Amino acid sequence: MIMQYSSRLSRFDSAVFFELNGVKQELREQGKEIIDLGIGSPDLPPPPHVIKALTEAAANPQEYGYPISEGSPFFREAVATWYANRFGVNLDPVSECLALMGSQDGLSHLALALVDPGEYVLVPDPGYPIYEVSIHLANGIPYPMPLREENGFLPDFSIIPTEVALKAKMMILNYPNNPVTSVADRAFYEKAIAFAKRYNILIVSDIAYSELAFDGYRPMSILEIEGAKEVSVEFHSLSKSFNMAGCRIGFAVGNSAALRALAIVKSNIDYGIFTAIQKAGTAALLGDQSHTSKMSKIYQSRRDALLDSLARIGWHIPKPKATMFVWAKVPVPLSSREFARELLRKTAVAVVPGIGFGRMGEGYVRIALVQPEEKLKEVAERIEASKIL
Ligand SMILES: Cc1ncc(COP(=O)(O)O)c(C=O)c1O
């Protein structure tokens, strides 16, 4: 048969993330060892008590029935307890906490629940690619909010045209940010909430990296701000905070009407998260929280190992306060795509071209700190030897 793909599918173009796979394959065939700093998949294990909770629950035959789509009461209560302990935010576990198969599950389905064709969604540019894809899924229109270095990589609400703001249904914020690594403070969130209230826009705050922060910095939740729940939902992931990326567990909290709509969409798509995984997630949220600071220390040392050694060879990159990434200006007169290709060919080091995250990402590459310190130091040695700079 002739397979005619939907026109929607053409919007799901992630080619830039995969176009270097051919080069990687060639290098492997030549016996070269690739240092892959591309995809942000955590390389560290979950805490032992999480693995124990998962294995014990998985060994129990009673855990194999269909789970509850919105999440088991024990998991939603654990989410509420974690938010209260971590951010001092009170949540109702039933109406204000929703379990997700990773935050990607919720981020990709929310627009289907809330956005009608032709409505705008304000998205960060550069930004995590699923934000835009989710809007196309709902036939909405993504409206990019440029994140510029001179504004601390925060969106400037004053340049959003009134007619766009009036037709906007949601605004996505992501701090600490992937890919640019910037962070947001209370004053910024207060401005965002005032803007959202003026134009009746739902703020979707993605805090996937809230627990990976350095030099004593502690990211905040938008829900810490008085009245935020009226206009905000927040998404969090256990993938990075507890190294549980493969378990597919996360959650959304905040505005109950928005969460109800998301729960309706999801109840037609999935039947919830394997109960044993929810038990492991509960162990992570309620157990010893020192794991996250230990993990942050590891990423901080990696950050320093990489950026100090790159600075010694003349590539100066500002140190991020949070996330597992470095957002680096391309140090030579090449596009981000060309530079990533050149770097891979000459040094077997893989990074992601900034253009993959949106038009404003051009001129940068994202480097994920997903290798041990020795490997990150070796990156600088390889770059120096290659004379690419
Ligand atoms: C900014 C951001 N949000 C959300 C996610 C999705 O995480 P998960 O679906 O594993 O919870 C990621 C994953 O890399 C991310 O970088």
The ligand as an SDF file (V2000), in Angstrom:
LIG
                    3D

 16 16  0  0  0  0  0  0  0  0999 V2000
   13.0240   20.0560   30.4010 C   0  0  0  0  0  0  0  0  0  0  0  0
   12.5420   18.6550   30.4190 C   0  0  0  0  0  0  0  0  0  0  0  0
   11.2770   18.4210   30.7370 N   0  0  0  0  0  0  0  0  0  0  0  0
   10.7800   17.1700   30.7650 C   0  0  0  0  0  0  0  0  0  0  0  0
   11.5660   16.0910   30.4560 C   0  0  0  0  0  0  0  0  0  0  0  0
   10.9350   14.7220   30.4170 C   0  0  0  0  0  0  0  0  0  0  0  0
   11.3260   13.9460   31.4640 O   0  0  0  0  0  0  0  0  0  0  0  0
   10.5720   12.6030   31.8670 P   0  0  0  0  0  0  0  0  0  0  0  0
    9.4930   12.3470   30.8660 O   0  0  0  0  0  0  0  0  0  0  0  0
   11.6120   11.5530   31.8600 O   0  0  0  0  0  0  0  0  0  0  0  0
    9.9820   12.8630   33.2180 O   0  0  0  0  0  0  0  0  0  0  0  0
   12.9040   16.2800   30.1130 C   0  0  0  0  0  0  0  0  0  0  0  0
   13.7600   15.1230   29.7670 C   0  0  0  0  0  0  0  0  0  0  0  0
   14.8640   15.2220   29.3430 O   0  0  0  0  0  0  0  0  0  0  0  0
   13.4050   17.5990   30.0970 C   0  0  0  0  0  0  0  0  0  0  0  0
   14.6690   17.8520   29.7620 O   0  0  0  0  0  0  0  0  0  0  0  0
  1  2  1  0
  2  3  1  0
  2 15  2  0
  3  4  2  0
  4  5  1  0
  5  6  1  0
  5 12  2  0
  6  7  1  0
  7  8  1  0
  8  9  2  0
  8 10  1  0
  8 11  1  0
 12 13  1  0
 12 15  1  0
 13 14  2  0
 15 16  1  0
M  END
$$$$
